[in-house]
Amino acid sequence: MLVSLNNINKFYNGKQVLSNVSLTVDENDKIGLVGNNGCGKSTLLKILTGSVEPDRFSEKDGVISFAAKTTIGYLEQMGGLDSENTVMEEMNKVFEPIHKAIERLRDIELEIELGDNSSADEYQQLSSWIEANDGYNTDVKIRTVLNGMGFSGEQLKRTVHGFSGGEKTRLCIAKLLLEEPNLLILDEPTNHLDFKTIMWLEDYLRSYRGAVLIVSHDRYFLDRLCTSVCEIERGILTRYKGNYSAFVRQREENTARREKEYEQQQKQIAKMEDYVARNLVRASTTKMAQSRRKQLEKIERIEKPFHEEKHAKIKFTYAVEPPIDVLKVKNTDISVGEGMNRKTLVDSVSFDVRRGEKIGIIGDNGIGKSTLLKIIQGLHPHEGTVRWNTNIKISYFEQESTNLNRELTVMEELHSRYPSLSDLEVRNLLAQVRFVGENVFKETGVISGGERAKLCFAIMMQEHGNVLILDEPTNHLDLSSKEAIETALEEYTGTIIFVSHDRYLLSKIADRLIELTDGSYREHNYGFEKYLDVLRAEQAEEKRAADAEKFAKAAEAAKEKQAKTYRNKQQRSADAARKNEMRRLEKEIDELQAKIDALSEEITKEEVYSDYELMNEKCREIDELKGKIDENFEKLIELDE
């Protein structure tokens, strides 16, 4: 046990957001924390990290226990990067105790050379401590993590203040990973990350030697990483074994079971109440009726299952059937800016869209995805050809919702677009997207991002477009709302062209992908799952090529060293033995890496990630194999010197 929370309660403005919450985090736990926006997830994290105090009504309330060895790393607490440091300087701050120990070690070595052996014991202790903490590989650790988070080369020499907000967030994550706390708490860690970086982070965290507690709306991330999922609903925390998909199944099964138990008890209660009512006044049956009444009083009533208002009735329809060939884009550039400041992001894009296709557009932030959506609608200047066929009606979901009048209320916004609708019809339409209560009278300029998205979905339902163009439709939505829009898009029979970083949405909806890269693009005539398989294969090949280059350079350096040195028979024999050992180590490294690749593939399978003990066992095996690889690399370096 690393930490235990018991009977955690928290009230805000008279509303209880956490009710008798209890949670135990053990070593190697990978826990996802989910729930609708405002349910108390972030509050629970802040209570866990000590920045917020729980409300206590008795000595048993609000008890938080930590193991003596527990160290906590919290992403939000890592915002204090020194803007004047370079990236390497900032990362090296994590290892300051090790650097100071190494400096002291060198001082003692100098003292010993001068004949002073008084610090020999200290030397031995420092050496052991540095080796135990892998202190001589800090530079390798830093570069490995930074490279995984998308930083390399000259970027490592740049000062922190020169990076964007998203890049600074990635630097914070990198620094936190290097600190290696045994309880890592991450709040929406995949924000601002591209697919490659997210995949690297998933792999890193799966083999992380510590517990991880994650708040995330990235269901794909939760699926690949979590060994259990905790849901907060109406202030109550419920823990489910397995990943996100397992959680969804179990939650549905639990809801169905509670419904059945509640209905059965209600029938039993009604039957007993009826008997009491009919027989209480009869002399012959009074005692039996009184007995039944006492039984009724003693029954522990099952609470009526709560039906979360999550089943938005979103449905996109169209009246006009489009032709088979919908859109043709040929030799079209993607550029931003004007005049001298005009910058071309992609030189020439060409693709066709046919009726019923669902095309996902992917790529890094700032690469031109949203601009491409505007270009094909004629909303952004461009070179080349964009030709829509006849009978096409477009319905557009804009990420920033700039097409809404910020001074109008939600009701007024819909009335301005559809004046023939009555107030009742407008309210019913908004209710379909779970936009209810007094919120409908708020100005669109002050409602939340999730509420703006729901309003836009309501508008799109009335537009009846046979082509949907969507820019990050699941941004700002909680998990239940994401599920509702996914279902609507799955059931929609028209054409969809959409931009998204939501891998779960891409996996469920996209049957084709257009990937924008730096200056170019790639078409993938298959779905997102196969795209990820291809991407992993490419990354594995890049790693093998890098390792081969590393070995080739080491071999070349060794060859040059041999040419410069005169060697007698004994030396040649030793060199031969050394070469044989190096070849053996290289072969063993390849075999160990193959085993790691096989285990990494295994832990993506449901029968593994849904079994907590088996998942931990596989992760431990991977850790052991990585440790052996590191040992072999160290031996190779020693043999090459």
C-alpha positions in Angstrom: 0.0 0.0 0.0 1.3 3.4 -1.0 -1.7 5.5 0.1 -5.2 4.9 1.5 -8.1 7.4 1.6 -11.1 6.6 3.9 -14.4 8.4 4.2 -13.4 11.5 2.1 -16.2 14.1 2.0 -16.1 17.5 0.3 -18.8 20.2 0.0 -18.8 23.2 -2.3 -21.5 25.9 -1.9 -23.6 23.5 0.0 -23.3 20.7 -2.7 -21.6 17.5 -1.8 -19.1 16.6 -4.5 -17.5 13.7 -2.7 -19.4 11.4 -0.4 -17.6 8.9 1.8 -15.0 8.2 -0.8 -12.4 5.4 0.0 -9.5 4.4 -2.2 -6.4 2.4 -1.8 -3.5 2.7 -4.2 -1.0 -0.2 -4.2 2.4 -0.5 -5.8 2.2 -0.9 -9.6 -1.5 0.1 -9.7 -2.5 1.8 -13.0 -5.7 3.5 -12.1 -7.9 5.6 -14.4 -10.2 8.2 -12.7 -13.3 9.0 -14.8 -16.6 10.9 -14.4 -18.5 13.8 -15.9 -17.1 17.3 -15.8 -17.5 18.8 -12.3 -18.0 15.4 -10.6 -15.0 15.9 -8.2 -12.1 14.2 -10.0 -9.7 17.1 -9.7 -10.9 17.8 -6.2 -10.0 14.2 -5.2 -6.5 14.6 -6.7 -6.0 17.9 -4.8 -7.1 16.2 -1.5 -4.6 13.4 -2.2 -1.7 15.8 -2.8 -2.6 17.9 0.2 -3.5 21.2 -1.6 -7.2 20.8 -0.5 -8.5 19.6 2.9 -11.5 17.2 3.1 -14.5 18.1 5.2 -14.4 16.2 8.5 -17.5 15.5 10.7 -16.0 12.8 12.9 -12.6 11.3 13.8 -13.1 8.6 11.2 -13.8 11.0 8.4 -11.1 12.2 6.0 -8.4 9.8 7.0 -5.4 9.8 4.5 -2.6 7.3 5.2 0.7 7.2 3.4 3.4 4.5 3.5 6.7 5.7 4.7 8.3 5.1 1.3 5.6 6.9 -0.7 6.8 9.8 -3.0 4.2 11.6 -5.0 4.6 13.3 -8.4 1.7 15.5 -9.5 1.7 17.0 -13.0 0.0 20.3 -11.9 2.7 20.8 -9.2 5.4 20.8 -11.9 4.4 24.0 -13.5 7.4 25.9 -12.0 9.9 25.4 -14.8 12.8 27.9 -14.7 12.3 29.8 -17.9 15.9 30.9 -18.2 17.4 27.4 -18.0 18.0 25.3 -21.1 16.1 22.1 -21.5 19.1 20.0 -20.4 19.8 22.2 -17.5 16.2 22.0 -16.3 16.1 18.2 -16.6 19.5 17.9 -14.9 18.1 19.6 -11.8 16.3 16.3 -11.1 19.7 14.6 -10.6 21.4 17.4 -8.5 22.1 15.1 -5.5 23.7 12.6 -7.9 25.8 15.3 -9.6 27.0 16.6 -6.2 27.9 13.1 -5.0 30.0 12.5 -8.2 31.7 15.9 -7.6 32.5 14.8 -4.1 33.8 11.5 -5.3 36.3 13.2 -7.6 37.5 15.4 -4.8 38.1 12.4 -2.6 40.0 10.7 -5.5 42.3 13.8 -5.6 42.8 13.6 -1.9 43.8 9.9 -2.1 46.3 10.7 -4.9 47.9 13.3 -2.6 48.2 10.6 0.1 45.2 11.5 2.3 43.1 8.3 2.8 40.9 9.7 5.6 37.8 9.7 3.3 38.1 6.2 2.0 35.0 4.9 3.8 33.0 7.9 2.5 34.3 7.1 -1.0 33.0 3.6 -0.8 29.6 4.7 0.5 29.2 7.3 -2.2 30.3 4.9 -4.9 27.7 2.3 -3.8 25.0 5.0 -3.6 25.7 6.4 -7.1 25.7 2.9 -8.6 22.5 1.9 -6.8 20.8 5.0 -8.3 22.2 4.4 -11.7 24.0 7.8 -11.4 26.4 7.4 -14.3 23.6 7.1 -16.8 21.6 10.3 -16.0 22.4 11.8 -19.4 21.1 8.7 -21.2 17.9 8.7 -19.1 17.3 12.4 -19.8 17.9 12.1 -23.6 15.7 8.9 -23.7 12.7 10.6 -22.0 13.1 13.9 -23.9 13.3 12.1 -27.2 10.2 10.1 -26.3 8.4 13.4 -25.5 9.4 14.9 -28.8 12.6 16.9 -27.9 16.0 16.3 -29.5 19.0 17.9 -31.2 19.3 21.6 -30.9 16.0 21.9 -28.9 17.9 20.6 -25.9 20.1 23.7 -25.9 17.2 26.1 -26.1 15.9 28.0 -23.1 12.5 27.0 -21.7 10.9 30.4 -22.2 11.2 30.0 -26.0 8.7 27.1 -26.1 5.0 27.1 -26.5 2.5 26.3 -23.8 1.9 22.8 -25.1 5.7 22.2 -25.4 6.2 23.4 -21.8 3.5 20.9 -20.7 5.5 18.1 -22.4 8.6 19.3 -20.7 6.8 19.2 -17.3 5.8 15.6 -18.0 9.4 14.7 -19.0 10.8 16.2 -15.8 8.2 14.4 -13.7 9.0 11.1 -15.3 12.7 11.6 -14.6 11.9 12.2 -10.9 10.4 8.6 -10.8 8.0 9.0 -7.8 6.4 5.8 -6.8 3.0 7.4 -7.1 2.6 9.4 -10.3 -0.6 11.5 -10.6 -1.4 12.8 -14.0 -4.3 15.1 -14.9 -5.1 14.9 -18.7 -1.5 14.0 -19.7 -2.3 13.4 -23.4 -3.4 17.0 -24.0 -0.9 18.7 -26.5 0.6 15.4 -27.5 0.7 13.9 -30.9 0.0 10.2 -31.6 3.7 9.1 -31.6 4.3 10.8 -28.3 1.1 9.4 -26.7 2.1 5.9 -27.8 5.6 6.3 -26.3 4.1 7.6 -23.1 1.7 4.6 -23.0 4.6 2.2 -23.3 6.7 4.1 -20.8 3.9 4.2 -18.2 2.9 0.5 -18.7 6.4 -0.6 -17.6 6.7 2.3 -15.0 8.1 1.0 -11.7 5.4 2.6 -9.6 1.7 3.4 -9.3 0.0 5.7 -11.7 -3.3 7.6 -11.1 -4.7 9.2 -14.2 -7.6 11.6 -14.9 -8.2 11.5 -18.6 -10.9 11.8 -21.2 -8.7 9.8 -23.6 -10.4 6.4 -23.6 -7.9 4.8 -25.8 -5.1 5.8 -23.4 -7.1 4.4 -20.5 -7.8 1.2 -22.5 -4.1 0.5 -23.1 -2.8 1.5 -19.7 -5.2 1.0 -16.8 -5.5 -2.1 -14.7 -8.6 -0.6 -12.9 -11.0 2.3 -13.4 -12.6 4.4 -10.7 -15.8 6.3 -11.6 -17.1 9.2 -9.5 -20.9 9.5 -9.9 -23.0 11.7 -7.6 -20.1 12.0 -5.2 -19.7 8.2 -4.9 -16.6 6.4 -6.1 -16.9 2.9 -7.5 -13.8 0.9 -8.6 -13.9 -1.6 -11.5 -11.2 -4.1 -12.4 -9.7 -3.9 -15.8 -9.3 -1.2 -18.5 -11.8 1.3 -19.8 -13.6 -1.1 -22.1 -14.0 -3.6 -19.2 -15.3 -0.8 -17.0 -18.0 0.1 -19.6 -19.2 -3.5 -19.7 -19.2 -4.0 -15.9 -21.0 -0.7 -15.4 -23.7 -1.7 -17.8 -24.0 -5.2 -16.1 -24.1 -3.6 -12.6 -26.8 -1.1 -13.7 -28.9 -3.9 -15.2 -28.5 -6.0 -12.1 -29.4 -3.2 -9.7 -32.5 -2.5 -11.9 -33.6 -6.1 -11.6 -33.0 -6.2 -7.9 -34.8 -3.0 -7.3 -37.8 -4.1 -9.4 -38.0 -7.5 -7.7 -37.9 -5.8 -4.2 -40.6 -3.3 -5.3 -42.8 -6.2 -6.3 -42.2 -7.9 -3.0 -42.9 -4.7 -1.0 -46.1 -4.0 -3.0 -47.3 -7.6 -2.4 -46.7 -7.3 1.3 -48.2 -3.9 1.6 -51.3 -5.2 -0.2 -51.6 -8.1 2.2 -51.3 -5.8 5.2 -53.9 -3.4 3.9 -56.4 -6.2 3.2 -55.9 -8.2 6.4 -54.9 -5.8 9.2 -58.6 -5.2 10.2 -59.6 -8.9 10.1 -59.6 -10.6 13.4 -58.5 -13.9 12.0 -55.5 -12.5 10.1 -54.5 -9.4 12.1 -51.4 -11.1 13.7 -50.1 -12.2 10.3 -50.7 -8.8 8.9 -48.8 -7.2 11.8 -46.0 -9.6 11.3 -45.8 -8.7 7.6 -45.8 -5.0 8.5 -42.9 -5.6 10.9 -41.1 -7.4 8.1 -41.7 -4.4 5.8 -40.2 -2.0 8.4 -37.1 -4.2 8.7 -36.5 -4.5 4.9 -33.3 -2.7 3.8 -34.7 -0.7 0.9 -32.7 -0.9 -2.3 -32.2 2.6 -3.7 -33.7 3.2 -7.1 -30.9 3.1 -9.6 -29.8 6.5 -10.8 -30.2 7.1 -14.5 -27.5 9.5 -15.4 -28.6 12.1 -17.9 -26.1 10.9 -20.4 -28.1 9.3 -23.2 -28.3 12.3 -25.5 -30.6 11.6 -28.4 -28.4 12.9 -31.0 -29.3 11.8 -34.5 -28.1 13.3 -37.8 -30.3 12.8 -40.8 -30.6 14.1 -44.4 -33.4 14.2 -47.0 -31.4 14.6 -50.2 -29.4 11.6 -51.4 -26.0 12.8 -52.7 -24.3 11.4 -55.8 -21.7 8.6 -55.6 -18.9 11.1 -56.2 -19.1 13.7 -53.6 -15.9 15.8 -53.6 -12.7 16.1 -55.7 -9.6 17.9 -54.4 -6.7 18.2 -56.8 -3.3 19.9 -56.3 -4.5 22.1 -53.5 -2.1 23.9 -51.2 -2.6 24.5 -47.5 -1.2 27.9 -46.6 -1.7 30.4 -43.8 -1.0 34.1 -43.6 -1.0 36.8 -46.3 1.5 38.5 -48.5 5.1 38.3 -47.3 3.9 36.4 -44.2 2.2 33.7 -46.2 3.5 30.3 -45.2 2.8 27.0 -47.1 2.2 24.1 -44.7 1.5 21.5 -47.4 2.4 22.1 -51.1 -0.2 20.0 -52.8 -3.0 17.8 -51.6 -5.2 15.6 -53.8 -8.0 13.2 -52.8 -11.5 12.1 -53.7 -14.5 11.6 -51.4 -17.3 9.2 -52.2 -20.8 8.8 -50.8 -20.9 7.3 -47.4 -17.2 7.5 -46.7 -16.0 8.5 -43.2 -12.6 10.1 -43.6 -10.4 11.1 -40.6 -7.8 13.8 -41.1 -4.9 13.5 -38.7 -1.5 15.1 -38.1 0.4 17.2 -35.5 -0.9 20.4 -34.0 -0.5 23.4 -36.4 0.1 21.2 -39.5 -3.0 22.6 -41.3 -5.9 20.2 -40.5 -8.5 22.8 -39.6 -7.3 25.0 -42.5 -7.9 22.1 -44.9 -11.5 21.8 -43.7 -12.1 25.5 -44.3 -10.4 25.2 -47.8 -12.8 22.5 -49.0 -15.7 24.7 -47.9 -14.5 27.7 -49.7 -13.8 29.6 -46.4 -10.0 29.9 -46.9 -8.0 31.1 -50.0 -6.0 28.4 -51.8 -4.4 27.3 -55.1 -5.7 24.2 -56.9 -9.1 22.7 -57.4 -11.9 21.9 -54.9 -15.0 20.7 -56.7 -18.2 19.5 -55.0 -20.8 17.6 -56.9 -24.5 18.6 -57.1 -27.1 18.0 -54.4 -24.5 18.4 -51.6 -25.6 20.0 -48.3 -22.8 20.6 -45.8 -23.3 20.8 -42.1 -20.1 22.1 -40.4 -19.0 21.7 -36.7 -16.3 24.3 -36.0 -13.9 23.6 -33.1 -14.1 27.2 -31.7 -17.8 27.7 -32.4 -17.1 31.2 -33.9 -20.3 31.0 -35.9 -22.4 31.5 -32.7 -23.6 34.9 -31.8 -22.1 35.4 -28.3 -24.6 38.1 -27.4 -27.7 35.8 -28.0 -29.0 33.3 -25.4 -29.0 29.7 -26.3 -32.8 29.9 -27.0 -32.4 33.0 -29.1 -29.6 31.5 -31.1 -31.8 28.7 -32.2 -34.8 31.0 -32.8 -32.7 33.2 -35.0 -31.8 30.2 -37.2 -35.2 28.5 -37.2 -37.9 31.2 -36.5 -40.7 28.8 -37.3 -39.9 26.6 -34.2 -41.9 27.3 -31.1 -40.3 27.7 -27.6 -41.5 24.2 -26.8 -39.9 22.7 -29.9 -36.6 24.6 -29.2 -36.6 23.3 -25.6 -37.3 19.8 -26.8 -34.5 20.0 -29.4 -32.0 21.2 -26.7 -33.2 18.5 -24.3 -32.2 15.9 -26.9 -28.5 17.0 -26.5 -29.0 17.2 -22.7 -29.1 21.0 -22.7 -31.7 21.7 -20.0 -32.7 24.0 -17.1 -31.8 27.6 -16.8 -28.7 27.1 -18.9 -30.8 27.6 -22.1 -31.2 31.3 -21.1 -27.5 32.0 -20.8 -25.7 33.9 -23.5 -23.6 31.7 -25.8 -20.6 33.8 -24.9 -20.5 32.6 -21.3 -21.5 28.9 -21.6 -18.8 26.2 -21.3 -17.0 24.6 -24.2 -19.0 21.4 -23.7 -22.3 23.3 -23.8 -21.3 25.2 -26.9 -20.6 21.9 -28.6 -24.0 20.5 -27.6 -25.7 23.6 -29.0 -23.8 23.2 -32.3 -24.9 19.5 -32.4 -28.6 20.7 -31.9 -28.1 23.1 -34.8 -26.6 20.4 -37.0 -29.6 18.1 -36.3 -31.8 20.7 -37.8 -29.6 21.4 -40.8 -30.0 17.8 -42.2 -26.8 17.9 -44.1 -25.8 14.9 -46.2 -22.1 15.8 -45.7 -20.8 16.4 -42.1 -17.6 18.3 -41.7 -16.4 18.2 -38.1 -13.4 19.8 -36.4 -12.5 18.1 -33.1 -16.1 17.3 -32.3 -15.3 15.5 -29.0 -13.2 18.3 -27.5 -14.6 19.7 -24.3 -17.1 16.8 -23.9 -17.2 14.5 -21.0 -17.1 10.7 -21.5 -20.8 10.2 -21.7 -21.3 12.9 -24.2 -18.5 11.5 -26.3 -20.2 8.2 -26.3 -23.4 9.8 -27.5 -21.8 11.7 -30.4 -19.9 8.6 -31.5 -23.1 6.6 -31.6 -24.7 9.3 -33.7 -21.8 9.4 -36.2 -21.7 5.6 -36.4 -25.4 5.4 -37.3 -25.2 8.3 -39.8 -25.3 7.0 -43.4 -24.1 10.2 -45.1 -20.5 11.3 -45.7 -18.2 12.5 -42.9 -14.9 14.4 -43.1 -13.5 15.1 -39.7 -10.4 16.2 -37.9 -9.7 14.6 -34.5 -7.0 13.7 -32.0 -9.5 11.4 -30.3 -8.1 7.9 -31.0 -11.2 6.2 -29.7 -13.4 8.2 -32.1 -11.0 7.6 -35.0 -10.9 3.9 -34.3 -14.8 3.7 -34.2 -15.6 6.0 -37.1 -12.9 6.4 -39.7 -12.6 4.0 -42.6 -10.0 6.1 -44.3 -7.3 8.5 -43.1 -5.5 11.5 -44.6 -2.4 12.2 -42.6 -0.8 15.7 -43.0 2.9 15.8 -42.4 5.5 18.6 -42.5 5.1 19.8 -46.0 3.4 16.8 -47.4 0.6 14.3 -46.8 -0.2 10.5 -46.9 -3.4 8.7 -47.7 -4.2 5.5 -45.7 -6.9 3.5 -47.3 -7.6 1.7 -44.1 -8.9 2.4 -40.5 -7.1 3.8 -37.5 -6.2 0.5 -35.9 -4.2 -0.7 -38.9 -2.6 2.8 -39.1 -1.3 2.3 -35.5 0.0 -1.1 -36.4 1.9 0.4 -39.4 3.2 3.3 -37.2 4.5 0.9 -34.5 6.2 -1.2 -37.2 7.9 2.0 -38.6 9.0 3.0 -35.1 10.4 -0.4 -34.5 12.4 -0.3 -37.8 13.7 3.2 -36.9 14.9 1.8 -33.5 16.6 -1.2 -35.2 18.3 1.2 -37.7 19.5 3.4 -34.8 20.8 0.5 -32.9 22.6 -0.9 -36.0 24.2 2.6 -36.5 25.3 2.6 -32.9 26.9 -0.8 -33.2 28.5 0.1 -36.5 30.1 3.3 -35.0 31.3 1.3 -32.0 32.8 -1.3 -34.3 34.5 1.4 -36.4 35.9 3.1 -33.3 37.2 -0.2 -32.1 38.8 -0.9 -35.5 40.6 2.5 -35.5 41.8 1.9 -31.9 43.2 -1.5 -32.9 45.0 -0.1 -35.9 46.9 2.4 -33.7 48.0 0.0 -31.1 50.8 -2.6 -31.4 49.6 -5.9 -30.2 51.5 -9.0 -29.2 50.2 -12.6 -29.4 48.6 -12.3 -25.9 47.0 -9.0 -26.8 45.5 -10.4 -30.0 44.1 -13.4 -28.1 42.5 -11.0 -25.6 41.1 -8.9 -28.5 39.6 -12.0 -30.1 38.0 -12.9 -26.8 36.7 -9.4 -26.4 35.2 -9.4 -29.9 33.5 -12.7 -29.3 32.0 -11.4 -26.1 30.8 -8.3 -27.8 29.2 -10.3 -30.6 27.6 -12.5 -27.9 26.3 -9.5 -26.0 24.9 -7.9 -29.2 23.1 -11.2 -30.1 21.7 -11.4 -26.6 20.5 -7.8 -26.8 18.6 -8.6 -30.0 17.0 -11.7 -28.4 16.0 -9.8 -25.2 14.5 -7.0 -27.4 12.5 -9.6 -29.3 11.1 -10.9 -26.0 10.2 -7.4 -24.9 8.4 -6.8 -28.2 6.4 -10.1 -27.8 5.5 -9.2 -24.2 4.5 -5.7 -25.2 2.1 -7.1 -27.8 0.7 -9.6 -25.2 -0.3 -6.8 -22.7 -2.4 -5.1 -25.4 -4.7 -8.2 -25.4 -7.9 -8.1 -23.3 -7.2 -11.4 -21.5 -4.0 -9.9 -20.2 -4.8 -6.2 -19.4 -8.1 -7.2 -17.8 -6.2 -9.6 -15.4 -4.5 -7.4 -12.8 -2.0 -10.1 -11.6 -1.1 -11.3 -15.0 -0.7 -7.7 -16.3 1.7 -7.0 -13.4 3.6 -10.2 -14.0 4.1 -9.3 -17.7 5.2 -5.7 -16.8 7.8 -7.2 -14.3 9.1 -9.4 -17.0 9.5 -6.5 -19.3 11.3 -4.5 -16.5 13.7 -7.4 -15.9 14.5 -7.8 -19.6 15.1 -4.0 -20.0 17.5 -4.2 -17.0 19.4 -7.1 -18.7 19.6 -5.0 -21.9 21.0 -2.0 -19.9 23.6 -4.3 -18.3 24.7 -5.7 -21.7 25.0 -2.2 -23.1 27.2 -1.2 -20.2 29.4 -4.3 -20.8 29.6 -3.4 -24.5 30.8 0.1 -23.6 33.4 -1.3 -21.2 34.7 -3.8 -23.8 34.9 -1.0 -26.4 37.1 1.2 -24.2 
